[in-house]
């Protein structure tokens, strides 16, 4: 006969099982509430959340702020690293959204970048016509993905040809595939590179 509680009304193991069930239900409800408040905050409902769940609201906001600060630190580290491309001298543009590259004689390339929604956004790489076909874009992009891997940061890419002299979309996809960028069904007009993705993916099927 199983041990019973003091009143002898029900087995102790049955009581413990029920308590575990209740704790599990409470944890699930708390998780759902946290998710609800997080989504509500993203949609501008801070007053509503602060009024009904002030402690949880402050906790989530603090976590969001820490996450944002970590992303800003990673972004800054990547920008510092991409200044060091072998054979090129690099400078940051006035708006902080371009990095320019030059040889001892000429300006030869630049990349456009930004930090959006805690992601590194690469808006494109431009190389002067006289310097195309010399591997400059590959060297710049290789340094970028190495820096992103070091900081465990993904890169989102919006790839478009630069005018009539730019690469076709097919050539751009092949170029970025070589550096680990992949197309995705959820982002048909762009590509994404997850940290530490193997290079030279041009021979592999695209993710769809």
C-alpha positions as CSV (number, residue, x, y, z in Angstrom):
1,X,0.0,0.0,0.0
2,X,1.5,3.4,-1.0
3,X,2.4,6.0,1.7
4,X,-0.4,8.5,2.3
5,X,-0.5,12.1,3.5
6,X,-1.4,13.0,7.1
7,X,-5.2,12.8,6.5
8,X,-4.7,9.5,4.7
9,X,-7.0,10.7,2.0
10,X,-4.8,10.1,-1.1
11,X,-1.4,8.6,-1.9
12,X,1.6,11.0,-1.7
13,X,2.8,10.1,-5.2
14,X,-0.6,11.1,-6.6
15,X,-0.4,14.5,-4.9
16,X,3.2,15.0,-6.2
17,X,2.1,14.1,-9.7
18,X,-0.7,16.6,-9.6
19,X,1.7,19.3,-8.3
20,X,4.1,18.6,-11.1
21,X,1.2,18.9,-13.6
22,X,0.2,22.3,-12.1
23,X,3.8,23.5,-12.2
24,X,4.1,22.5,-15.8
25,X,0.8,24.3,-16.6
26,X,2.0,27.4,-14.8
27,X,5.3,27.4,-16.7
28,X,3.5,27.0,-20.0
29,X,1.2,29.9,-19.2
30,X,4.1,32.1,-18.1
31,X,5.9,31.3,-21.3
32,X,2.8,32.2,-23.4
33,X,2.3,35.4,-21.4
34,X,6.0,36.4,-22.0
35,X,5.6,35.7,-25.7
36,X,2.4,37.7,-25.8
37,X,3.9,40.7,-24.1
38,X,7.0,40.6,-26.3
39,X,4.9,40.6,-29.4
40,X,2.7,43.4,-28.0
41,X,5.7,45.5,-27.3
42,X,6.9,45.0,-30.9
43,X,3.6,46.4,-32.1
44,X,3.6,49.5,-30.0
45,X,1.5,48.4,-27.1
46,X,3.8,49.4,-24.4
47,X,1.2,51.3,-22.3
48,X,-1.0,48.3,-22.3
49,X,1.8,46.0,-21.3
50,X,3.2,48.4,-18.7
51,X,-0.2,48.8,-17.1
52,X,-1.0,45.1,-16.8
53,X,2.4,43.4,-16.5
54,X,4.9,46.1,-15.4
55,X,7.6,43.8,-14.1
56,X,7.5,41.5,-17.1
57,X,7.5,44.5,-19.4
58,X,10.6,45.9,-17.9
59,X,12.3,42.5,-17.9
60,X,11.6,42.0,-21.6
61,X,12.6,45.5,-22.5
62,X,15.9,45.1,-20.6
63,X,16.6,41.9,-22.5
64,X,15.8,43.6,-25.8
65,X,18.1,46.4,-25.0
66,X,20.9,44.0,-24.1
67,X,20.4,42.1,-27.4
68,X,20.4,45.4,-29.3
69,X,23.7,46.4,-27.6
70,X,25.3,43.1,-28.4
71,X,24.3,43.5,-32.1
72,X,25.7,47.0,-32.2
73,X,29.0,45.7,-30.7
74,X,29.2,42.9,-33.3
75,X,28.4,45.3,-36.1
76,X,31.2,47.6,-34.9
77,X,33.7,44.8,-34.8
78,X,32.8,43.7,-38.3
79,X,33.3,47.2,-39.6
80,X,36.7,47.4,-38.0
81,X,37.7,44.1,-39.5
82,X,36.7,44.9,-43.1
83,X,39.0,47.8,-43.1
84,X,41.8,45.3,-43.3
85,X,41.7,43.8,-46.8
86,X,45.0,42.6,-48.2
87,X,46.4,44.9,-50.8
88,X,43.8,47.7,-50.3
89,X,43.5,50.8,-48.1
90,X,40.1,51.3,-46.6
91,X,38.2,54.3,-45.2
92,X,34.8,54.7,-43.8
93,X,32.3,57.0,-45.5
94,X,30.8,60.0,-43.8
95,X,27.5,58.3,-43.3
96,X,29.1,55.2,-41.8
97,X,27.1,53.1,-44.3
98,X,29.9,52.8,-46.9
99,X,33.4,51.5,-46.7
100,X,35.7,52.6,-49.6
101,X,38.7,50.8,-50.9
102,X,41.6,52.1,-52.9
103,X,45.0,51.1,-54.1
104,X,48.0,53.5,-53.9
105,X,46.7,55.2,-57.1
106,X,43.0,54.9,-57.4
107,X,39.6,54.4,-55.7
108,X,38.7,50.9,-56.8
109,X,35.6,49.7,-54.8
110,X,33.1,50.3,-52.0
111,X,30.5,48.3,-50.2
112,X,27.2,49.5,-48.7
113,X,26.2,48.2,-45.3
114,X,23.9,48.9,-42.4
115,X,22.6,47.4,-39.1
116,X,18.9,46.7,-39.2
117,X,16.9,44.6,-36.9
118,X,20.1,43.3,-35.3
119,X,21.4,42.0,-38.6
120,X,24.3,43.0,-40.8
121,X,22.7,44.2,-44.1
122,X,24.9,44.1,-47.1
123,X,23.4,46.3,-49.9
124,X,26.0,45.6,-52.5
125,X,29.6,45.7,-53.6
126,X,30.7,48.1,-56.4
127,X,34.0,47.8,-58.2
128,X,35.4,50.3,-60.7
129,X,35.1,49.0,-64.3
130,X,38.9,49.2,-64.8
131,X,39.5,46.9,-61.8
132,X,36.8,44.3,-62.4
133,X,37.9,40.7,-63.0
134,X,40.9,41.1,-60.7
135,X,39.3,39.3,-57.7
136,X,38.8,42.6,-55.7
137,X,35.2,41.9,-54.9
138,X,36.1,38.4,-53.8
139,X,38.8,39.6,-51.4
140,X,36.4,42.2,-49.9
141,X,33.6,39.8,-49.4
142,X,35.9,37.0,-48.1
143,X,37.1,39.4,-45.4
144,X,33.5,40.4,-44.6
145,X,32.3,36.8,-44.1
146,X,35.4,35.9,-42.0
147,X,34.6,38.9,-39.8
148,X,31.0,37.9,-39.5
149,X,31.9,34.4,-38.6
150,X,34.3,35.6,-35.9
151,X,31.4,37.5,-34.3
152,X,28.8,34.9,-35.0
153,X,26.7,37.3,-37.0
154,X,24.5,36.5,-40.0
155,X,24.5,38.7,-43.2
156,X,21.4,39.6,-45.1
157,X,21.9,40.6,-48.7
158,X,19.8,42.6,-51.1
159,X,21.5,41.9,-54.4
160,X,20.8,44.0,-57.4
161,X,23.0,44.7,-60.5
162,X,24.6,48.2,-60.6
163,X,23.3,49.6,-63.8
164,X,24.2,48.3,-67.3
165,X,27.7,47.5,-66.2
166,X,26.7,45.4,-63.3
167,X,26.5,41.7,-63.1
168,X,23.3,39.9,-64.1
169,X,21.2,38.5,-61.3
170,X,22.3,35.0,-62.2
171,X,26.0,35.9,-62.0
172,X,25.4,37.8,-58.7
173,X,23.8,34.7,-57.2
174,X,26.7,32.5,-58.3
175,X,29.2,35.1,-56.9
176,X,27.5,35.2,-53.5
177,X,27.0,31.5,-53.4
178,X,30.7,31.0,-53.5
179,X,30.9,32.9,-50.2
180,X,28.1,30.9,-48.5
181,X,25.1,33.0,-49.3
182,X,21.9,31.1,-50.0
183,X,18.5,32.0,-51.4
184,X,15.4,31.3,-49.3
185,X,11.7,31.0,-50.0
186,X,11.0,33.6,-47.4
187,X,13.3,36.2,-49.0
188,X,12.9,35.7,-52.8
189,X,14.7,39.0,-53.7
190,X,17.6,38.5,-51.4
191,X,20.0,36.1,-49.9
192,X,21.3,35.2,-46.4
193,X,24.5,33.8,-45.0
194,X,24.4,32.0,-41.7
195,X,27.5,32.2,-39.5
196,X,30.2,29.7,-40.4
197,X,28.4,28.5,-43.5
198,X,30.9,26.7,-45.8
199,X,32.2,28.7,-48.8
200,X,31.9,27.7,-52.4
201,X,28.2,26.8,-52.4
202,X,27.8,27.6,-56.1
203,X,27.8,24.0,-57.0
204,X,25.1,23.1,-54.5
205,X,21.3,23.3,-54.9
206,X,19.8,26.5,-53.6
207,X,17.6,26.3,-50.5
208,X,14.0,26.8,-51.4
